[in-house]
Amino acid sequence: MGIRKLRNDIGKKIKFLRLEKGLSQEKLAECVNMSREHISCLERGKNSINVETLYNFARFFKVDIKVFF
């Protein structure tokens, strides 16, 4: 699995979890203290995500971090 595919898969999972909670990108960004633009880039696999940010998403969505892999 290449890094690009991994970024895309993680981004799709973030988007899925966000939509499942009925949140806009703006509301999610507010909740996790990020910009809407950064959320958008993460969901599209354009930006890399660090472990701390991934952990924060897992806590926010109340899922195990393994869900993103």
N, C-alpha and C positions, 0 to 999 in steps of 0.2 A: 504494500500500500504506500503510495507516494504522499508527500506532505500536502500537496494540493488537494488530493482526494480526502485526506483526513480533515483538512480545514473545511472543505465543502460539507462533509458528513456531520461534523460538529455544528456547523452553521445551520444546517437543515434541522438538526435536533433542537437547537435553541429556538428556532422559528416555530417548530411543532409545539414545543412546550409553552411558548408565549401565546400562540393561538388557542391552545387547549385551555389556557387560563382566561382567554378573552381579552388579552392586553394588546394595546397598540405598542409600536416601537417606542413612542414617546413615553408612555407610562412605564414600560419596562426599564427604559433608560433612567427615568427618575428613581425607580425603586432600587436599582443597582448602582446608582451614582456614576452613570456614563452618559455620553452624548447619544442622541438618536442616530446620528451619522455613524458612530462607532458600532452601535447595535446593527445597523443596516449592513455595514461592511463585514461584520462577523457572520451574520446570517447568510451572506452571499459568498462566504469563503474568501473574501478579499484581504482580510487582516488575520494575522496569526493571533492565537489566544494563549495567554500564559496560564500556568497551573493555578495561580491564586485567583484569577478571574473565573476560570472554569469551576473552581471550588465554590466561589461566591454564587455562581449561577446554580450549581447543584443545591446549595443551601436555600437559595431563594425559591427554587422550584420543588424543594423537598424530595429530591431524588438522589440516589447514589451517584457519585461522580462517574462510575463505570457506564452509566446510561449513555454518556456521550461517545463511547467507544464501541 
